[in-house]
């Protein structure tokens, strides 16, 4: 699993960097995305659905959002 710390970045950077990280993964690998942009709560799950990957877990505390994403088989 890789960790992608995107705290402090504003839309659209968290989604763009998450998309790039997913492209570099093999099927079954996971990425933990950590961000603070409130729009990521909408944008990242949308990206996951759009690309056919799996949102394993989504959580938040204070202003920090976390998304655990598993790369789906192609």
C-alpha positions as CSV (number, residue, x, y, z in Angstrom):
1,X,0.0,0.0,0.0
2,X,1.2,3.5,-0.8
3,X,0.2,6.6,1.1
4,X,-0.5,9.8,-0.8
5,X,-0.4,12.8,1.5
6,X,-2.3,15.6,-0.4
7,X,-3.0,17.8,2.6
8,X,-3.0,21.5,1.8
9,X,-3.8,21.0,-1.9
10,X,-6.9,22.4,-3.4
11,X,-9.2,21.2,-6.1
12,X,-8.5,19.8,-8.7
13,X,-5.0,18.7,-7.5
14,X,-6.1,16.0,-5.1
15,X,-8.1,14.2,-7.8
16,X,-5.5,14.6,-10.4
17,X,-2.7,13.2,-8.2
18,X,-5.0,10.4,-7.0
19,X,-5.7,9.5,-10.7
20,X,-2.0,9.5,-11.5
21,X,-1.2,7.3,-8.5
22,X,-3.9,4.8,-9.4
23,X,-2.5,4.5,-13.0
24,X,0.8,3.4,-11.5
25,X,-0.7,0.6,-9.3
26,X,-1.2,-3.0,-10.3
27,X,-4.6,-4.7,-9.8
28,X,-5.2,-5.4,-6.1
29,X,-2.8,-2.8,-4.8
30,X,-4.1,0.0,-2.5
31,X,-3.5,3.6,-2.0
32,X,-4.4,5.6,1.1
33,X,-5.2,9.2,0.1
34,X,-5.0,11.8,2.8
35,X,-6.3,15.3,2.0
36,X,-7.8,18.4,3.5
37,X,-9.8,19.9,0.6
38,X,-13.5,19.5,1.5
39,X,-14.5,19.0,-2.1
40,X,-12.4,15.8,-2.1
41,X,-15.3,14.2,-0.1
42,X,-17.3,14.4,-3.4
43,X,-14.5,14.3,-6.0
44,X,-12.5,11.3,-4.9
45,X,-15.5,8.9,-4.6
46,X,-16.7,10.1,-8.0
47,X,-13.2,9.4,-9.5
48,X,-13.2,5.9,-7.9
49,X,-16.7,5.1,-9.4
50,X,-15.7,6.6,-12.8
51,X,-12.5,4.6,-13.0
52,X,-14.1,1.3,-11.8
53,X,-11.8,1.0,-8.7
54,X,-13.0,0.1,-5.2
55,X,-13.4,2.6,-2.4
56,X,-12.6,0.3,0.5
57,X,-12.9,2.9,3.3
58,X,-13.7,6.6,3.7
59,X,-13.2,8.5,7.0
60,X,-12.7,11.9,8.3
61,X,-11.6,13.6,11.5
62,X,-11.6,17.4,11.9
63,X,-10.5,18.7,8.5
64,X,-8.6,15.6,7.4
65,X,-10.2,13.2,4.9
66,X,-8.9,9.7,4.3
67,X,-9.7,7.4,1.4
68,X,-8.5,3.8,1.0
69,X,-8.8,2.8,-2.6
70,X,-8.0,-0.6,-4.2
71,X,-7.1,-0.8,-7.8
72,X,-9.5,-3.0,-9.7
73,X,-8.5,-5.7,-12.2
74,X,-8.4,-4.3,-15.7
